[in-house]
Amino acid sequence: MDVNLKRYWLGLILLITCTANAQRVYEEEYRPQFHFSPESGWIGDPDGLVKFQNKYHLFWWGHAVSDDLVHWDQKIYPMRGDDGSFSYYTGTVVVDKKNTSGFGDGTKPPMVAIYTAHNKTTGIQDQRISYSTDYELFQYFSGNPVLNIGSKEFRDPDVFWHEETNRWIMAITMAVDRRIDFYASSDLKSWKFLSSFGPVGAREQVWEVPQLLQLPVAGTNQRKWVIICSMGPNKMQYFAGDFDGNSFTLDQKESDFLTKGFGIEGEVFEDFENGFGKWTTEGQAFGTSPVSASLPEQMAVSGFFGSGFVNSYHGRDNAVGRLTSTTFTIEKRNINFLIGGGNSASTSINLVVNGATVRTASGTNSEAFLWKGWNVSEFVGKQAQLVILDNNTGGWGHINIDHIMFSDGLLNTEREHARWIDWGPDFYAGRAYRDYDNADALPVVWLGWMSNWEYANQTPTTWGRGAESVPRELALAQRENGYHLVQKPISGLQTLRQNAIELSSQNISGVRALNEFALRRNTFEMEAVFKVDSNTQNFGFNLFSGPAGSVVLGFDASSSTVYLDRRYGGNSSFSNLFPKVSTAPLQHQGRIKFHVIVDQSSIEVFVNDGEAVLTSLVFPYASHTGIEIFSTDKAVTLERLQAWELKSIWGIEPPAPITGIEEELDGSVSIFPNPAAQDSAFIVEFDQKIPGDGYVIIRGAQGDALFRQDVFAEDRSVKLKPKLETGLYFLELHIGEKKIVRRLLIR
């Protein structure tokens, strides 16, 4: 072996050793660089968010502290003194400034943690407390539990001091009942039941992680009481109303929106409040008129409007039938409706044009009504009919339909009708900071857990699982149909900006690579404003763009819908539930503003200054750092664009390319998936045809060649299936005298 080759492999060994040491913490693949994640292990719901003595505390039954909500210092595990018979579930922390609990030491007020204890043997969930005077270690209270009603579904207390009634208030969920109960206490030890709220709004899944707080109303000096409620596996809704210290009352306009559908954009074609006047009935399944509740032996139906809806459960699932509407002219671009019941083509609602079925939809084997709809732009001006069909006599052999609307916007969200907080798949259990320094001085800021119970335990991260969202300011905006919750990232994140680029107004037609923004890793922020002047425009960004695909963020003007498509944007093979397209309905005033924050394995999108928000995990390949702007169907005006790389709060610099051991070919070479699973195949892909025949070698850490395969000039990709142990390897592509080297990780 010649001296240069010895130096080459010695350098690789040193690189591997240094990399292994440097990557112990916060350099790992997919590790967030400015979102908080713990050094190792699991993080879930953000708990005990308090600001006190100019410090922001974050608990997840770990503990971290921040001066600015941007940079974090992780502390030791805080809980001490329990007997190990229970698991700590979600809760909250308060600063007992009046020492009502008696836990203070006479020099400073105690912090008291109030949390759910899940008994490992019985499954009973009760509420317990621990206290701290050093604000780091919490001592278990010997008088626990402080609240026990013998339930297995009684959890996630949110506790705050209510000045008007001079006592502590707890909001806590009765999860299966889809209900939030309120309790009061003078000392955090003895609790008295006050009242209940719910069920209302979305209730297909259990309710969890409540919070009752006051939010500012934008443009006014007012604050409004709001209940926040999470629903597994990953959705959050809110309710605006009034709290008098004893009970929460939903505003009338909010109640009308949730229970009657008042204020939804569009023209109601049929709400089934006045019989089947527009419909021809066949068979027995639909009865002689709409119903106002579940039928005998049917599970509880929820989410319909008013007092009438279509239900083909007459005679249970055995009967069949058909409802056919009168003929109408399609004048709007979209048809929306609420649907429940069976997931089958034989239990469906269908759009018929010129005798042919051109659109169809079914339920999801659920008695909860969900919004579905069709974009029917191509049929505007044509005559049509709707047919509601039940031709199924087996299980889930029925269909429920309500509130058919013609609209300029599409509501095909497959969600219940509710006030939704985030339209992406990965924002849950949001909790706001309680400010014990000056309660009204600062904006209301919260964090949420960025993951989803459908795949939270499967994500491809070696350092642990889970991270919290960026801190977001919260406010309410008054709209014609009620209060809209608006979110925006805190301004403190702007201190991480560097290497800015800016584009002025220009037309976008087709695909334009954003070559001005050459990213070294996927940690960036981008703001872009587009002008919407046609209902046929479809525009946005291809993010994490590379040979294997991209994540697509766009706006479809024909349906007035924002969408985020992560199906082809990286590693998604760890779960068949991960590839998703998320959508958010959005009414606009001629402008769409995207504010995008990306951090290695997450994307948070704030549209039109937080009117709609989509939060999503993503696991792009490390080499996929391209961004493209696109407009299909018709050109769009990009009025302005600004973008910034964002610095790591951990001081981790973007990885530099391997130097001195490769000669780059024209174009780039990518490996995916990378990391690859042990004994599985992976693809080496080229941006263009390679300039001649050659071969691939995979070498181990000591420089030994472990695998070789020929490649040919006409190839655009090559599939490799070496048998490798877990570890770090180097893949060499040799073409003539040229060579390119890529790192390869096998798990």
Secondary structure, DSSP 8 states (H G I E B T S, - for coil): --HHHHHHHHHHHHHHHHHHHHTTSS-STT--SSS---SSEE--S-EEEEEETTEEEEESSSEEEESSSSS-EE----EE---SSEEEEEEEEEE-TT-TTS---SSS--EEEEEEEEETTT--EEEEEEEESSSS-EEE-TT--SB--S-SSEEEEEEEEETTTTEEEEEEEETTTTEEEEEEESSSSS-EEEEEE-S-S--SS-EEEEEEEEEEBTTSS-EEEEEEEEETTTEEEEEEEEE-SS-EEE-HHHHHHHHH-TT-SSEEEE-SSSTTTTEEEEESTT-SS-BSS--TT----B---TT-BEE--TTGGG--EEEEE--EE--SSEEEEEEEE--BTTEEEEEEETTEEEEEEE--SEEEEEEEEEE-GGGTT-EEEEEEEE---STT--EEEEEEEEESS-----S-SS-BS--SSS-EEEEE-EESS-TTTS-EEEEEE---TTTTTT-S-SSEE--B---EEEEEEEETTEEEEEEEE-GGGGGGEEEEEEE-SEEEEEEEE-TT---SSSEEEEEEEEE---TT-EEEEEEEEETTEEEEEEEETTTTEEEEE-TTSS--TT-TT---EEEEE---SSEEEEEEEEESSEEEEEETTTTEEEEEE----TT--EEEEEEEEEEEEEEEEEEEEE--TT---------SS----SS-EEEESSSB-TT--EEEEESS--SS-EEEEEE-TTS-EEEEEEE-TT-SEEEE-----SEEEEEEEEETTEEEEEEEEE-
